[in-house]
Amino acid sequence: MEAAFETGTYIKNYFQENRDYFEEQLLSEAVNVRDKIEEILLIGNIDLLNNAHKLVMYVMDQSDQDVRDFAKQEGIAWATHSISLTFKLEWVQAIRRTLWNLLHKFLDERHMPFEPDDFFILEKQINDQLDQFLNTFFICYSDYKDKLLEKQKQLVENLSVPIIPITEDMCILPLIGILDDQRSKIIEEKVFNAIGDLHIETLIIDLSGIAEMDGNIIDHFLKMIDGTTMMGCKPVITGLRPEIVRQMVTLGISFEERALTSGTLQSAIKRYTSLG
């Protein structure tokens, strides 16, 4: 009897000869994925059938490195295009079942006796390789997805805190939307870093796009203004809405001793650029 690994070489050749049969059986096993093959090819340029053949050949070659590299490549592709992991799991398990069905067909057609020890060696080789593919794929998918989410988070943060240079030492920070505790901390960090990196001497903070600020947020905002002044930057507040002003008056809070104020962003730009 051939050793299990040598038998695997015969099986590999048999799979290549029966490529169409393998695809037919695979599609019958992967009932949910087969209707998504064209869509996945269109979305991510991922050829599921061709990749299934690649994986089987790597498994039959017992090429650990090829299996890992292919799994990483697939993990990045699926994460990049946000394709459902449910399809991937079903597809690989269908490949596993189809591979063993074809192995049974191979042994039956060749009338090959197969010693139990050889069978279990081959079974361990094949299933270990497929398990390694799945493990590497999911780890790579998760890691790359985390990196994509972090990049998106950074992009959103940068867009939500747009510090726009007007002159060499003057910038505008137009704030829009809702200010919560988390966003206030992000704004503070971005402002302090920008003052240090860009050597900003005048920072015009436009609040015309902020409809409301609760007491905690106002307090946090005032501390940011104090920090801005401590760094040698002159803060100018524009666009304060009546609702926010009334709330500050009620709380006994004022920007008067902390920052200069101006009715509109346009008037502040005109005034402080002319002074320069």
PLY file of the C-alpha trace (Angstrom):
ply
format ascii 1.0
element vertex 276
property float x
property float y
property float z
element edge 275
property int vertex1
property int vertex2
end_header
0.00 0.00 0.00
1.27 3.50 -0.85
2.04 5.82 2.05
-0.71 8.31 2.80
1.21 11.26 1.42
1.97 9.43 -1.84
-1.67 8.42 -2.11
-2.50 12.08 -1.74
-0.51 12.78 -4.92
-2.65 10.27 -6.83
-5.78 11.88 -5.41
-4.55 15.30 -6.50
-4.20 14.10 -10.08
-7.62 12.49 -9.85
-9.14 15.78 -8.71
-7.59 17.61 -11.64
-9.05 15.05 -14.03
-12.48 15.38 -12.41
-12.60 19.16 -12.09
-16.10 19.50 -13.56
-17.48 16.73 -11.35
-15.91 18.41 -8.29
-17.57 21.74 -9.14
-20.93 20.09 -9.71
-20.79 18.32 -6.36
-19.51 21.41 -4.58
-22.38 23.53 -5.86
-24.87 20.91 -4.73
-23.35 21.02 -1.24
-23.15 24.82 -0.89
-26.82 25.55 -1.44
-26.77 29.09 0.00
-23.50 30.19 -1.59
-24.08 28.97 -5.14
-26.60 31.74 -5.83
-24.07 34.33 -4.58
-21.10 33.24 -6.72
-21.63 35.84 -9.47
-22.40 38.57 -6.93
-19.23 37.85 -4.92
-17.20 37.82 -8.14
-18.67 41.19 -9.10
-18.25 42.78 -5.66
-14.78 41.57 -4.76
-13.35 39.95 -7.89
-13.33 36.70 -5.88
-13.69 33.58 -8.04
-15.07 31.06 -5.56
-14.88 28.02 -7.85
-11.36 28.69 -9.03
-10.26 29.44 -5.47
-11.81 26.17 -4.29
-9.59 24.27 -6.73
-6.56 26.23 -5.53
-7.29 25.38 -1.92
-7.72 21.68 -2.67
-4.42 21.58 -4.55
-2.59 23.34 -1.70
-4.13 20.87 0.76
-3.13 17.90 -1.37
0.41 19.28 -1.68
0.48 19.60 2.11
1.89 23.09 1.60
1.41 24.83 4.95
2.84 28.12 3.69
0.65 28.19 0.58
-2.43 27.43 2.67
-1.63 30.22 5.14
-0.75 32.75 2.44
-3.92 31.93 0.51
-6.01 32.23 3.68
-4.50 35.67 4.41
-5.18 36.80 0.86
-8.77 35.63 1.11
-9.25 37.15 4.56
-8.16 40.59 3.35
-10.35 40.36 0.24
-13.47 39.36 2.19
-12.85 42.01 4.87
-12.22 44.74 2.29
-15.54 44.11 0.57
-17.49 43.23 3.77
-18.71 39.89 2.40
-20.64 37.79 4.91
-18.54 35.29 6.85
-21.50 32.92 6.82
-20.92 32.32 3.11
-17.22 31.63 3.65
-17.84 29.11 6.42
-20.47 27.27 4.40
-18.24 27.30 1.32
-15.19 25.82 3.05
-17.26 23.18 4.83
-18.82 22.30 1.46
-15.29 21.97 0.02
-14.42 19.63 2.88
-17.45 17.40 2.29
-16.97 17.41 -1.49
-13.32 16.53 -1.12
-14.14 13.50 1.02
-16.94 12.44 -1.30
-14.55 12.54 -4.22
-11.96 10.66 -2.19
-14.53 7.91 -1.63
-15.26 7.85 -5.36
-11.54 7.63 -6.10
-11.02 4.63 -3.81
-14.14 2.92 -5.10
-13.17 3.29 -8.76
-9.58 2.22 -8.25
-10.53 -0.69 -5.97
-7.64 0.36 -3.80
-7.24 -1.27 -0.42
-6.64 1.34 2.21
-5.06 0.44 5.51
-6.70 2.08 8.54
-3.44 3.71 9.62
-2.94 5.23 6.17
-6.51 6.47 6.09
-6.23 8.23 9.45
-2.93 9.80 8.46
-4.50 11.16 5.27
-7.61 12.26 7.16
-5.49 14.20 9.65
-3.41 15.79 6.89
-6.43 16.97 4.92
-8.57 18.18 7.82
-5.65 19.86 9.58
-4.89 21.83 6.42
-8.52 22.92 6.00
-8.77 23.86 9.67
-5.56 25.85 9.35
-7.01 27.67 6.35
-10.17 28.58 8.27
-8.29 29.70 11.39
-5.84 31.85 9.43
-8.65 33.28 7.30
-10.77 34.35 10.27
-7.80 35.84 12.17
-6.69 37.79 9.11
-10.26 38.88 8.35
-10.73 40.13 11.92
-7.37 41.94 12.06
-7.84 43.64 8.70
-11.45 44.58 9.54
-10.23 46.19 12.77
-7.66 48.20 10.79
-10.33 49.35 8.33
-12.63 50.39 11.17
-9.81 52.30 12.86
-9.04 54.13 9.60
-12.73 54.99 9.18
-12.88 56.18 12.79
-9.86 58.43 12.25
-11.42 59.78 9.05
-14.70 60.57 10.82
-12.81 62.22 13.68
-10.80 64.36 11.27
-13.92 65.35 9.37
-15.77 66.16 12.59
-12.92 68.40 13.77
-11.88 70.30 10.61
-9.15 72.77 11.58
-8.79 75.01 8.52
-5.75 77.31 8.06
-6.59 80.88 6.98
-3.17 82.48 7.35
0.18 81.21 8.57
-0.83 81.65 12.21
-4.65 81.70 12.06
-7.08 78.79 11.74
-10.83 78.21 11.83
-12.59 75.39 13.67
-16.21 75.19 12.44
-18.22 72.85 14.67
-21.45 71.27 13.45
-23.88 68.82 15.00
-24.12 67.44 18.51
-21.39 67.83 21.10
-21.21 64.93 23.52
-18.51 63.99 26.01
-16.60 61.75 23.61
-16.59 64.26 20.77
-15.59 67.05 23.16
-12.52 65.03 24.18
-11.63 64.42 20.52
-12.01 68.14 19.73
-9.80 69.08 22.67
-7.07 66.64 21.60
-7.17 67.78 17.96
-7.11 71.47 18.93
-4.15 71.16 21.29
-2.19 69.07 18.79
-2.95 71.50 15.96
-1.87 74.53 18.01
1.43 72.84 18.77
2.03 71.46 15.27
0.85 74.47 13.24
1.94 77.19 15.70
-1.55 78.71 15.65
-1.75 82.14 17.29
-5.44 82.81 16.63
-8.09 80.07 16.55
-11.60 81.11 15.47
-14.11 78.58 16.82
-17.45 78.88 15.04
-20.41 77.48 16.99
-23.18 78.48 14.59
-23.70 74.82 13.71
-24.18 73.77 17.36
-27.81 73.95 18.46
-27.34 73.04 22.12
-24.70 72.30 24.75
-25.50 70.94 28.20
-23.77 72.16 31.35
-21.08 69.44 31.34
-20.18 70.10 27.72
-20.02 73.85 28.29
-17.69 73.25 31.24
-15.49 70.97 29.12
-15.49 73.57 26.34
-14.39 76.30 28.74
-11.49 74.16 29.94
-10.45 73.68 26.31
-10.53 77.46 25.85
-8.33 77.85 28.94
-5.88 75.29 27.58
-5.80 77.08 24.24
-4.86 80.32 25.97
-2.20 78.57 28.04
-0.57 77.41 24.81
-0.25 81.00 23.61
-3.16 80.89 21.19
-5.90 83.54 21.17
-9.37 81.89 21.00
-12.18 83.71 19.21
-15.74 82.42 19.58
-18.28 83.12 16.82
-21.85 82.16 16.01
-23.17 81.60 19.52
-26.86 80.74 19.28
-29.42 82.38 21.59
-30.29 79.02 23.18
-26.69 78.43 24.25
-26.26 82.03 25.44
-29.42 81.76 27.60
-28.17 78.52 29.11
-24.78 80.04 29.90
-26.44 83.07 31.51
-28.60 80.76 33.61
-25.50 78.86 34.73
-23.60 82.06 35.41
-20.97 81.22 32.79
-19.33 83.64 30.40
-16.64 83.62 27.73
-15.84 87.26 28.48
-12.62 86.66 30.42
-11.59 83.59 28.43
-12.03 84.44 24.76
-12.95 87.16 22.31
-16.37 86.85 20.69
-17.83 87.87 17.35
-21.33 87.65 15.95
-20.42 85.77 12.78
-17.55 83.82 11.35
-17.28 86.24 8.42
-16.92 89.28 10.65
-14.27 87.55 12.76
-12.23 86.57 9.70
-12.47 90.10 8.30
-11.48 91.66 11.60
-8.54 89.44 12.54
-7.06 89.05 9.08
-7.05 92.85 8.69
-5.22 93.16 12.00
-2.51 90.89 10.68
0 1
1 2
2 3
3 4
4 5
5 6
6 7
7 8
8 9
9 10
10 11
11 12
12 13
13 14
14 15
15 16
16 17
17 18
18 19
19 20
20 21
21 22
22 23
23 24
24 25
25 26
26 27
27 28
28 29
29 30
30 31
31 32
32 33
33 34
34 35
35 36
36 37
37 38
38 39
39 40
40 41
41 42
42 43
43 44
44 45
45 46
46 47
47 48
48 49
49 50
50 51
51 52
52 53
53 54
54 55
55 56
56 57
57 58
58 59
59 60
60 61
61 62
62 63
63 64
64 65
65 66
66 67
67 68
68 69
69 70
70 71
71 72
72 73
73 74
74 75
75 76
76 77
77 78
78 79
79 80
80 81
81 82
82 83
83 84
84 85
85 86
86 87
87 88
88 89
89 90
90 91
91 92
92 93
93 94
94 95
95 96
96 97
97 98
98 99
99 100
100 101
101 102
102 103
103 104
104 105
105 106
106 107
107 108
108 109
109 110
110 111
111 112
112 113
113 114
114 115
115 116
116 117
117 118
118 119
119 120
120 121
121 122
122 123
123 124
124 125
125 126
126 127
127 128
128 129
129 130
130 131
131 132
132 133
133 134
134 135
135 136
136 137
137 138
138 139
139 140
140 141
141 142
142 143
143 144
144 145
145 146
146 147
147 148
148 149
149 150
150 151
151 152
152 153
153 154
154 155
155 156
156 157
157 158
158 159
159 160
160 161
161 162
162 163
163 164
164 165
165 166
166 167
167 168
168 169
169 170
170 171
171 172
172 173
173 174
174 175
175 176
176 177
177 178
178 179
179 180
180 181
181 182
182 183
183 184
184 185
185 186
186 187
187 188
188 189
189 190
190 191
191 192
192 193
193 194
194 195
195 196
196 197
197 198
198 199
199 200
200 201
201 202
202 203
203 204
204 205
205 206
206 207
207 208
208 209
209 210
210 211
211 212
212 213
213 214
214 215
215 216
216 217
217 218
218 219
219 220
220 221
221 222
222 223
223 224
224 225
225 226
226 227
227 228
228 229
229 230
230 231
231 232
232 233
233 234
234 235
235 236
236 237
237 238
238 239
239 240
240 241
241 242
242 243
243 244
244 245
245 246
246 247
247 248
248 249
249 250
250 251
251 252
252 253
253 254
254 255
255 256
256 257
257 258
258 259
259 260
260 261
261 262
262 263
263 264
264 265
265 266
266 267
267 268
268 269
269 270
270 271
271 272
272 273
273 274
274 275
